[in-house]
Amino acid sequence: MGLLQKMLKQRRDSLEVFQQQSRTDEGLTDFNAETLRNHIAVLASDSLLGRMPFTEGETRTIRYLEQEFTSLGLEPGNGTSYLQDVPMVNILATASPSMKVLGSRGSFNLKAYDDYVIWTDKTDSIITLQDAELVFAGFGVVAPEYQWNDYEGLDVKGKVVMVMVNDPGFWVGDTSLFKGAEMTYYGRWTYKFEEAARQGAKGCLIVHNTAAASYPFIVQQNGFNSPRLQLDNRGKDVKNCDVIGWINEQSANRLLLAAGMDSTMLTRANKRGFKAAPLNLALSTSMNVKATYNLSHNVLAKITGTKRPEEVIIYSAHWDHFGVAKPDETGDSIYNGALDNATGTAGLLELARVFKNLKVKPERTIIFLSVTAEEQGLWGSAYYSQNPVFPLTKTIANINMDGLNPYDSTKAAF
């Protein structure tokens, strides 16, 4: 091949790469910061009342999402509807003002709200702990892939387990365990409760630590004796502890001292080979429960693929937040949730707008899914996973957005 032919071939190759890159980059310049800000302003406004499921805030939020998806020209994602009903139960557990702790050295009371916060996922009208044995179970983790089992050789059936938040190693800065400073699912509070229930425990108390939990104890206190959502599992074999909740670190140490131990137990629990132990303490308390069944909603829209419409890619973000609660020092009682997750929901709407305006339409079907009740336990996502509108076997990927960058442009490189 002569020099001229080589130059022409290189030019053709370069032009083809440029054209492919142009197609790949199509739409990237169409994202509009002002449109994104406008969506965030609406979703985080007082008029949406903190976007709490089962409230007027939900009604207004899903109406806004439906209107936006419709105005963008997106197809309904659930047959002829933009909504997926999510059957749920609203559980209001009113806890007794104290918890009695009985040990060989005598008894004392822990104070509800100040020392601990408890609730239940069960719907029995009265929940009672009567001299329930307390067991310290480390991090409450069973993770074969990390060769870690806090429940090994431990019988917790009918007992209350006290476990630590986050993953083993985090409390002492040991990054060699699990994923270091990055929390795995085993570190989440929802997992701790689920595993305790699988082990047959009657109750589960998570030891709070601000760094390990990533939020202060006041966050849990704000939910004390407040309604909590759970999926409507009537007729299903779902295991739940009778009593679940959080205990502050100071009170956990008080329990360890009453058991003849000390706070070094919390440190030792971070070491491989740690053995959980009964504390020889008995707990007594109760809760009155009122359950109300209703529907919340996931919101979904779609763009049908041009070549492989049966295959779907899901972009998701939860629309809910904490609603209206105790006023702060300024008298503001609305939890607006601008970052968590008005930003992610606004991003979902802006992404939908850009996808809809693409000249080259996506080959696979694109789903825009805004889920409910994330703050209450990932329930909207759980319900969709159990009741998918589109077959999971045909779902290629799910890309979730929870808290977009609020700092405008940055120089950070990842």
Phi, psi and omega in degrees: 000130181287171182299319182296317180296321178297319180295319179294320179295317179299322179293318178296318179297317180296319179296321179294317178298317180298317180295320178296318179296322179297320178293321180295321184275356182303131178098337183299324181278356183272349179295135187241116183297324182291320177298318178299314180299320181296318177296316180299317181300319179290311185294331181262008182284157177300333184296338179266003168055034176078006170055042179276130175303152179072015181232176174300332177299321175295313181305315182290323182292311183291332175296317179297316181295317177300315180298318181292315178299320179295314181295333177281349180083020178280150179283149171302142185269350182232078185067243179262008185239150172272359187246145167242116178296136177238100180293127183221169175233135178262114187251117176255108179255121178256110187277149171300155186290348182209168176232124179277133178244120182244127178220182182293340181264006181122198182226160174203169181246138167264146185261126177300147184077305181290314186258331183204161175226124181233158174203190179215152172259006178264160185249008175301145185291332177226130176244131185227136164253124179233103182052045179283129182293138181257133180233133173271117186246037177059238179265359178064037188245136168238102186227088183303324182292342176252009182051053183222128179212098180290341183263004182300125179071013185248128176259111181244012182299125179077007183249172175255128177258139172251122185229164183260146179282155181077191185262158174306136180101330187296318186296337182244007177074023178272101184276002179279347182261145180049235179248031177067232182283349179273117183291133172269178178297332180295342180272347184285148179297326180298319179297318182303316180293318181298315182292320177301318179295318178299327180280355178089013181291148178278332180210162178215123176244124179265130178284121182276139171216127189301315181294316183290325180275337183076013174205155183285166182297335180300332178299317177289322179297328179296338179262007183295132180053036178245157179297143176228147184261149177213152174297147177284101184255023178301132181085000181247151179272082181246126182271130175224146169290156175291316185233129175226157179164196185235150173230137182288159187298323180298316180290326176297318177295326177296320177295319179297319178296319179296335179270005180081018179243194177208185186293348177296342175300321180293328177285314183295333180296345178276354184264138177299136181095357178300137179251121177295159187211145171295146181260357180055039174238150179239135183249141177223129174192181181206167177216142168264138189234135172235126183245133178233125182264140181197183179247135163253187187213135161273149180242129182216142178226166184213159167238116184289133181293153184274330185242324181231065186295338181285342178266137185233148170241127183255130167253129186226159175197141179275140183267346191273162171215206192263358174075221183249131183216208184296132180296147174275191185294342179266356182092000180282123183248002183262125174272099190285330177061048181296311178284314186246091008219044174300325180295314180294320179292320175297320177299323178297317179294319180292321176297319179298319180298316182293316178301317183296330183269000179298139176287319176265109186286150181295142181286324177265159176288134179254126180250134175249108190243118177250113191259156181264164165056035174293317184294339182268356180140026178063031190289323178297319177294318180299317181295318179298319180298324180279336183225063186292136175290325178243137187306135179297330179292341178253006179268111187284321183199156171231118179251115186256145179238120180220098180084087178281160179304118181266007190256018185061209183286146178229168178256005182291145178242135182237000000 
